[in-house]
Amino acid sequence: MNGKSDLSDVGAPTPSAEVWRARRVHWQDRATWFGALETWLERQWRPGGKARLQKRKLDLCWDDSHWLKALERHVQPSVETLIEGLAVDLAKAKLRTFHGCRVPDAGVFHREGLRRNDPTALEALARQLVTEDDDLAWMRPKIEAMIAEFDKRERDTGRLYVCADERPQLDHSGHYLLFGSEWLQCLLGWEAHRALKRYGTPTVVEVDLPFDWASEGTRREFARHLLREWTRVFVMGETFSPALDFSVILRRDIPAEVVVGHSHPKVLKNPFMQYLTERTADPTCPHCVGSAKG
């Protein structure tokens, strides 16, 4: 190597890149990525750099950028070069991701996968809700006009969002599970909240996402988080798992074969009511009941 990093040609596979092939990376489960990242870093240390880093006495917040500056002092390439190389190699991995929503039967995801935002389908659901729920009877004479005049109709059209850690969504963005589609919430307004809560069950869908479906920029940002957290844990030892607010924006549907599970949170925080907790009346769905009987 002549003292040069094997990441000098970013974009070319590195000998240690194979540690990520088909690996499921789950942010909260450190065992899925900590050792792999340590292996990946093996050829990047300056002489004695790894041992010196472990002896550092640092008292920093978990998301402090100085963790990466501390790492940079002990590796041969720059941290930005490491991030770019890791982003390339992470394309071989699968990222455990989560999607929060509200549906009558989560079995639809196991059968059909997750679909991108489609205003036509959402319009049909809006009409259905207004037709079936008497709380929304007053909207029936004007629902077509509401849809025609909806200036946010194309919001997120063709997009699908998943996140790498469900905890921030449960703690700060519970409205997706309490009231369902943000598109519907914007169209129908606050007055529809009670009706929306009667439709379906709060659901978190689990997806093992092939990470090459995400943009390289998204993988770079996740690589930055991984390297920072790896450095923190390496220096400080086993500590808490921080909640990571990190989303992946897709412009494709997610097929059923990468949907690996779902859950129904029993308690949610309502961001529209100062994050007061609300209990889910029935944290099950027909798919859960059918699976239990089977």
VENZI-V304726 format. One record per backbone hydrogen bond with DSSP energy under -0.5 kcal/mol. CO is the residue of the C=O (numbers start at 0). NH is the residue of the N-H. E is the energy in kcal/mol with one decimal. If there is no record, write none. Layout:
BEGIN
co->CO nh->NH e->E
co->CO nh->NH e->E
END
This chain:
BEGIN
co->0 nh->3 e->-2.1
co->4 nh->7 e->-1.3
co->7 nh->9 e->-0.8
co->8 nh->11 e->-2.0
co->13 nh->16 e->-2.1
co->14 nh->17 e->-0.6
co->15 nh->18 e->-1.6
co->16 nh->19 e->-2.1
co->17 nh->20 e->-1.1
co->19 nh->22 e->-1.8
co->22 nh->24 e->-0.7
co->22 nh->93 e->-3.2
co->23 nh->25 e->-0.6
co->24 nh->26 e->-0.5
co->24 nh->95 e->-2.7
co->25 nh->28 e->-0.8
co->27 nh->29 e->-1.2
co->28 nh->31 e->-2.3
co->29 nh->32 e->-1.6
co->29 nh->33 e->-3.1
co->32 nh->36 e->-2.5
co->33 nh->37 e->-2.1
co->34 nh->38 e->-2.3
co->35 nh->39 e->-2.4
co->36 nh->40 e->-1.8
co->38 nh->41 e->-1.4
co->40 nh->43 e->-2.4
co->40 nh->44 e->-0.5
co->41 nh->44 e->-0.6
co->43 nh->75 e->-3.4
co->45 nh->48 e->-2.9
co->47 nh->51 e->-1.9
co->48 nh->52 e->-2.4
co->49 nh->53 e->-1.9
co->50 nh->54 e->-1.0
co->51 nh->54 e->-0.5
co->52 nh->55 e->-1.5
co->55 nh->57 e->-0.8
co->60 nh->63 e->-1.8
co->63 nh->66 e->-1.7
co->64 nh->67 e->-1.0
co->64 nh->68 e->-1.2
co->65 nh->69 e->-2.3
co->66 nh->70 e->-1.9
co->67 nh->71 e->-2.4
co->68 nh->72 e->-1.1
co->70 nh->73 e->-2.0
co->71 nh->74 e->-0.7
co->73 nh->45 e->-2.5
co->77 nh->81 e->-2.1
co->78 nh->82 e->-2.8
co->79 nh->83 e->-2.2
co->80 nh->84 e->-2.4
co->81 nh->85 e->-2.9
co->82 nh->86 e->-2.4
co->83 nh->87 e->-1.6
co->84 nh->88 e->-2.1
co->85 nh->89 e->-2.6
co->87 nh->90 e->-1.0
co->88 nh->91 e->-1.8
co->89 nh->92 e->-1.8
co->90 nh->211 e->-0.6
co->91 nh->21 e->-2.7
co->92 nh->210 e->-2.6
co->93 nh->24 e->-3.6
co->93 nh->95 e->-0.6
co->94 nh->96 e->-0.5
co->94 nh->208 e->-2.6
co->96 nh->206 e->-2.6
co->97 nh->162 e->-2.5
co->98 nh->204 e->-2.8
co->100 nh->202 e->-2.8
co->102 nh->200 e->-2.6
co->103 nh->285 e->-0.6
co->104 nh->107 e->-1.7
co->105 nh->108 e->-1.5
co->105 nh->109 e->-0.9
co->106 nh->110 e->-1.7
co->107 nh->111 e->-3.1
co->108 nh->112 e->-1.5
co->113 nh->253 e->-2.6
co->116 nh->157 e->-2.7
co->117 nh->121 e->-2.0
co->118 nh->122 e->-2.5
co->119 nh->123 e->-1.7
co->120 nh->124 e->-1.8
co->121 nh->125 e->-2.5
co->122 nh->126 e->-2.4
co->123 nh->127 e->-2.1
co->124 nh->128 e->-2.7
co->125 nh->129 e->-2.4
co->126 nh->130 e->-2.2
co->127 nh->131 e->-2.5
co->128 nh->132 e->-2.3
co->131 nh->133 e->-0.6
co->132 nh->135 e->-1.8
co->133 nh->136 e->-1.6
co->135 nh->138 e->-2.0
co->135 nh->139 e->-0.6
co->136 nh->139 e->-1.3
co->138 nh->141 e->-1.5
co->138 nh->142 e->-1.1
co->139 nh->142 e->-0.5
co->141 nh->145 e->-2.4
co->142 nh->146 e->-2.4
co->143 nh->147 e->-2.5
co->144 nh->148 e->-2.1
co->146 nh->149 e->-1.0
co->148 nh->150 e->-0.7
co->149 nh->152 e->-1.2
co->151 nh->154 e->-1.9
co->153 nh->156 e->-1.9
co->155 nh->158 e->-2.2
co->158 nh->116 e->-2.7
co->159 nh->249 e->-3.1
co->161 nh->247 e->-3.4
co->162 nh->97 e->-2.2
co->165 nh->169 e->-2.2
co->166 nh->170 e->-2.4
co->167 nh->171 e->-2.9
co->167 nh->172 e->-0.7
co->168 nh->172 e->-1.4
co->169 nh->268 e->-0.9
co->172 nh->175 e->-1.4
co->173 nh->176 e->-0.8
co->173 nh->177 e->-2.6
co->174 nh->178 e->-2.4
co->175 nh->179 e->-0.5
co->180 nh->184 e->-2.0
co->181 nh->185 e->-2.4
co->182 nh->186 e->-2.1
co->183 nh->187 e->-3.0
co->184 nh->188 e->-2.0
co->188 nh->191 e->-1.6
co->189 nh->192 e->-2.0
co->191 nh->195 e->-2.9
co->192 nh->196 e->-1.9
co->193 nh->197 e->-0.5
co->194 nh->197 e->-1.1
co->194 nh->198 e->-0.6
co->195 nh->198 e->-0.9
co->197 nh->199 e->-0.8
co->200 nh->102 e->-1.6
co->202 nh->100 e->-2.6
co->202 nh->204 e->-0.5
co->203 nh->262 e->-2.0
co->204 nh->98 e->-1.9
co->205 nh->259 e->-2.1
co->205 nh->260 e->-1.1
co->206 nh->96 e->-3.4
co->206 nh->208 e->-1.1
co->208 nh->94 e->-3.0
co->209 nh->212 e->-2.2
co->210 nh->213 e->-1.2
co->214 nh->218 e->-2.1
co->215 nh->219 e->-2.4
co->216 nh->220 e->-2.0
co->217 nh->221 e->-2.2
co->218 nh->222 e->-2.6
co->219 nh->223 e->-2.1
co->220 nh->224 e->-1.8
co->221 nh->225 e->-2.6
co->222 nh->226 e->-2.6
co->223 nh->227 e->-2.1
co->224 nh->228 e->-2.6
co->225 nh->229 e->-2.9
co->226 nh->230 e->-2.1
co->227 nh->231 e->-2.1
co->228 nh->232 e->-2.4
co->229 nh->233 e->-2.6
co->230 nh->234 e->-2.1
co->231 nh->235 e->-2.8
co->232 nh->236 e->-2.6
co->239 nh->241 e->-0.7
co->242 nh->244 e->-0.6
co->243 nh->245 e->-1.3
co->245 nh->163 e->-2.4
co->247 nh->161 e->-2.0
co->247 nh->249 e->-0.6
co->249 nh->159 e->-2.0
co->252 nh->254 e->-0.6
co->253 nh->113 e->-2.1
co->254 nh->257 e->-1.5
co->255 nh->258 e->-1.7
co->257 nh->207 e->-2.5
co->257 nh->259 e->-0.7
co->260 nh->205 e->-3.2
co->262 nh->203 e->-2.8
co->262 nh->264 e->-0.5
co->265 nh->279 e->-3.1
co->267 nh->277 e->-3.1
co->268 nh->270 e->-0.8
co->269 nh->272 e->-1.7
co->269 nh->274 e->-2.1
co->269 nh->275 e->-0.7
co->270 nh->273 e->-0.6
co->272 nh->275 e->-1.6
co->275 nh->269 e->-2.6
co->277 nh->267 e->-2.6
co->278 nh->280 e->-0.5
co->281 nh->283 e->-1.9
co->284 nh->288 e->-2.3
co->285 nh->289 e->-2.6
co->286 nh->290 e->-2.4
co->287 nh->291 e->-2.3
co->288 nh->292 e->-2.0
co->289 nh->293 e->-1.9
END
